[in-house]
Amino acid sequence: MTYDESTLAQLEADADAIIARYPVKRSALLPMLHLVQSVDGYVSPDGIQFCADQVNLTAAEVSAVATFYTQYKRRPNGEYQVGVCTNTLCAVMGGDRIWDELSEHVGVGHNETTEDGTITLERLECNAACDYAPVMMVNWEFFDNQTPQSAKQVVDDLRAGKDVAPTRGPAKVCGFKEVSRVLAGFEDGRGDEDQGVGAPTLAGLEAAKRQGWTEGSK
């Protein structure tokens, strides 16, 4: 591996903290992959070997897991992973148009990264946010009720180095490496920045209350 001494020492300390959460070492593999991604910006060959050594698996076994989940990137990723949902509801609400215009605007297609290394664009399946369709995500933070123009503005602001706030979640979108570290299980102290559940999500519950419906009602 080509990690320098200080980076390797920090990785090993973080790996020990992750592994200690699990009764079996190999169960720590998923957060471990996020950990190496937080250092390298993707799941690199060095990262694969590091994980394998730490949890007593082969590099082939680790690679098999890393290639199964789309959150693990196998080549250098942009600072911001921008995903446009084009699944059924988002698509009919405008997601396909957002994708087409945004892809043309930044000059890259699915799983491609802009030349400045800022944006990796991704066509996403369902984000489980149909009540806010069409939805875009930046480093897995929600941008609801998007239009082609609003989506392009978000990307332009990110590329300009501006702080950009998601519709829900933290006060601003963090970089890909920083988010990967949070996904590895290390808190960033921003868990209380969420704005709470929005009205569209609660609309069905409120309707049920008005109708007097309860569990088991016919």
SULVEN-V730319 format. One record per helix or strand of 2 or more residues. SS is the DSSP state (a for helix, b for strand). FROM is the first residue (numbers start at 1). TO is the last residue. If there is no record, write none. Layout:
ss:from:to
SS:FROM:TO
SS:FROM:TO
//
This chain:
ss:from:to
a:5:19
a:25:40
a:45:55
a:59:66
b:80:85
a:88:106
b:112:113
b:119:124
a:130:132
b:136:138
b:141:143
a:148:159
a:176:183
a:191:193
a:199:211
//
